[in-house]
Amino acid sequence: FDDQIFSFQFSPDNQYILTLNQKKSSVEIRALYDQEFTAKISDSAVGIVAAHWVPDSRQIMTFSDMNLKLTLYNMVTKEQSIINSPKSHEKG
């Protein structure tokens, strides 16, 4: 990981680690047991303020600045789904 990390999370199956760099609006994913695997998600248009694993450990949810959109990224199929104007990513 080359940049400043705002937060990090292990995947639910403990196979991957996710890091969030809010300044660069990017998420980086690395496999813990496969040195070759890396993935990067970026969204400079609306920014990324939060990223969370989905329980299957193969998808990641990202939340944009001002809750404009939630994006669900699938690491296996490389597909993404967008939900516009979601509720807050914060608990409560």
C-alpha positions in Angstrom: 0.0 0.0 0.0 1.6 3.2 -1.2 -0.7 5.9 0.1 -2.2 7.2 3.3 -4.8 4.7 4.6 -8.0 6.2 6.2 -9.4 2.8 7.2 -8.9 -0.9 6.6 -10.9 -4.1 7.0 -10.4 -7.8 6.7 -12.9 -9.7 4.6 -15.4 -11.8 6.5 -13.6 -15.0 5.4 -10.1 -13.5 6.3 -8.8 -14.0 2.8 -8.5 -10.3 1.8 -7.8 -6.9 3.2 -9.5 -3.6 2.0 -7.9 -0.2 2.5 -9.6 3.2 1.9 -7.8 6.3 0.9 -10.4 9.1 1.1 -8.0 11.8 -0.3 -7.6 9.8 -3.5 -11.2 8.4 -3.4 -9.9 4.9 -3.8 -10.1 1.5 -2.3 -7.4 -1.1 -2.7 -7.9 -4.8 -2.1 -5.2 -7.4 -1.5 -5.3 -11.1 -1.0 -3.6 -12.3 2.1 -2.5 -15.6 0.7 -2.0 -14.7 -3.0 0.8 -12.1 -3.4 -0.2 -11.6 -7.1 -3.9 -10.5 -6.5 -4.7 -6.8 -6.2 -7.7 -4.8 -7.1 -8.4 -1.1 -7.0 -11.7 0.8 -7.0 -11.7 4.6 -7.6 -14.4 7.2 -8.1 -13.0 10.7 -8.4 -16.3 12.1 -9.7 -18.2 11.9 -6.4 -15.6 10.6 -4.0 -15.5 7.6 -1.7 -16.0 8.2 2.0 -16.7 4.6 3.2 -16.1 1.1 2.0 -17.4 -2.2 3.5 -17.3 -5.8 2.8 -20.5 -7.7 1.9 -20.8 -11.0 3.9 -19.8 -13.2 0.9 -16.3 -11.7 0.9 -16.3 -11.2 -2.9 -18.2 -7.9 -3.0 -17.5 -4.4 -1.7 -19.9 -1.6 -1.0 -18.6 2.0 -1.4 -20.5 5.1 -0.3 -19.9 8.4 -2.1 -19.6 11.8 -0.5 -22.9 13.4 0.6 -24.6 9.9 0.1 -25.1 10.5 -3.6 -24.7 6.9 -4.4 -23.8 3.4 -3.1 -21.9 1.2 -5.4 -21.6 -2.5 -5.1 -18.5 -4.0 -6.8 -18.2 -7.7 -7.5 -14.5 -8.8 -7.5 -15.3 -12.1 -9.3 -17.5 -10.8 -12.2 -16.1 -7.2 -12.2 -19.7 -6.0 -12.4 -21.0 -3.0 -10.4 -24.4 -2.0 -9.3 -25.4 1.6 -8.3 -28.0 2.7 -5.9 -28.7 6.4 -6.1 -29.4 8.4 -2.9 -29.0 5.7 -0.3 -29.5 6.3 3.4 -26.4 7.1 5.4 -23.5 4.7 5.6 -23.1 5.5 9.3 -24.8 3.2 11.9 -27.8 4.6 13.8 
